[in-house]
Amino acid sequence: MLAGDTLSAVGSGLTLPFLLVYLSRIRGMDLAVAGLAVATVAIAGFAGNPVGGWLTDRVGARRALGFGLLVAATGAFMVVLIRGPWDAFAAAAVVGFGAALVFPAQDAFLAIVVDRTARTSVFAVRNLTLNAGYGLGALLASLLVDLSSPRSFEVLYVVDGLTFLAFIPILWVVRLHREATTAVPSKAGRAHELSGYRVVLQDRTFLRFWVLMAFLVTIGFAQSVAAFPAYATGVGGIAASGISLALAANTFTVVAAQFPVLRLMEGRRRTTGIVLACLCWAVAWTITLLVGMTGGRGTPPVLGFSIAMVVFALGETLLAPSQAALANDLAPDHLRGRYNGLYALAWTTGLAVGPAIAGVTLRSGNGTLLFAGLIAGCGLGAMAAARLSRHLPAQINLVTVRAPVAASSDSPIERDG
C-alpha cells in the first residue's frame, strides 16, 4: 500500500507545481482565468471528500479507492487535452474530485491493512513516503520540463495519470486485517449506519478534533505553500531558486527525521505531539518574519528561510503520528469512510481558506501582521490540543510504535470487495 501510495505521490510531485504555469504559459490563458481554473481543483474537493467517505462505507475502501484513482487518472489525461478555458475548468474539476475521492478511501483502507496498534507507525511512515514521492517527482520534473516545449508538460501529465492507474492493481493483492466485524447486526445498529454523516456530526470529540485540524492546516500547511513563498520572494528578496532550496530542505528533513521523532514520541500522548508541532511552527514563522524584517542582515536570506522550513518540517513529523491515526481510532468500523471523508474535508477547508487569507493580507502589504497572526495562531492551536486531550480516551491518545501486523492465514480477513 505504501509503495503504491509513493508511486502516485511521484506523479503528483511531477505536476502539482506546474498547473498554473502550464495553463498560462503553455496554453496562453489569461493569468486570472488560469488562477480560477487552478482554484477549481480545491473547490471540487468540497464535494469529493464527503462523496468519497460515503462511497467507502457503501462499497468498501478497496473499490472506492480504485474508483477514485481512475477518476484522478482521467483528470490528469484531460489536462493534456486542454486548449481553452472551458477545457481547463473541466479538467481541473475532475482532477480535484478524483483526488478528493482518493483521500478518505485511502486513509480508511490503510487503517484496516494493519491492526489498530500499528496505525500510528503506518501513518507516520506514510508521511515520510509521501514527502519522498513528492520530492522525487519535483526533482524529475525540474529535469524534464521546458517552457519552450508544450510536449514536455504533456508528458508530465500523462506520466501522472499512469502512476494513478499503476496503483490500482496493487489494491487487489492487499489482504486486510480485520479488528472487528463491519456488519451491523441489530435494527438499532442498522439505523445508526443509515443515518450516516448525521451520526458523525454528533460525535463531539471528533468535531473538536476536526476544528483543530482545519485550523492547523490553515495556519500551517496552507501557509507553507502560499504565504511563505510569496513573503520570501517579496519582502525577503530571494529568487525562485531559493524557494526551491528551502522547500527541498523541508522535504529532506521530513524524510530524515520521521523515524527518530516517531521513536521519541513512543508512549507519549498524541496531543502532546500536536502541541509540540504548534510550537515548532511558531518558531518557524518567527524565523521567517525576522529574516524578512532584517533583510538577511547577519544571515543570508536563503539560509534563514531554509532553517525556517527545516523547523517547520520537524513540526510535520510530530503531527504525522497523530492526525490520521486519531481520526481512524475515533471511527467505528461501519462509519470509517464517513469519518475519513470529514477528516479529509478539514484539510480541504484549510487549504482553501489559508491561501485566501495569505493573498489578501500580503497584497495589502501586511506581511508582518500575517506572520505575527500565524505565530499567535500556533499558540492557540497548542492550547486547543491540550484541551482536546481531556476528551480523548487514554488508549486512543497514546502513541504506540510497533511493526505493522498484516493479515495472515490465522487472522480474520475482511476481503472488502
Secondary structure, DSSP 4 states (H G I P E B T S, - for coil): -HHHHHHHHHHHHHHGGGHHHIIIIIS---HHHHHHHHHHHHHHHHHHHHHHHHHHHHH-HHHHHHHHHHHHHHHHHHHHT--SHHHHHHHHHHHHHHHHHHHHHHHHHHHHHS-GGGHHHHHHHHHHHHHHHHHHHHHHHHHH--TT-HHHHHHHHHHHHHHHHHHHHHHTTPPPBPSS-----SHHHHHHHHTTHHHHHT-HHHHHHHHHHHHHHHHTHHHHHTHHHHHHHTTS---HHHHHHHHHHHHHHHHHHHHHHHHHHTTSBHHHHHHHHHHHHHHHHHHHHHHHHHTTTTS-HHHHHHHHHHHHHHHHHHHTTTHHHHHHHHS-GGGHHHHHHHHHHHHHHHHHHHHHHHHHHHHTT-HHHHHHHHHHHHHHHHHHHHHHHTTS-TTTSB----------TTS-B----
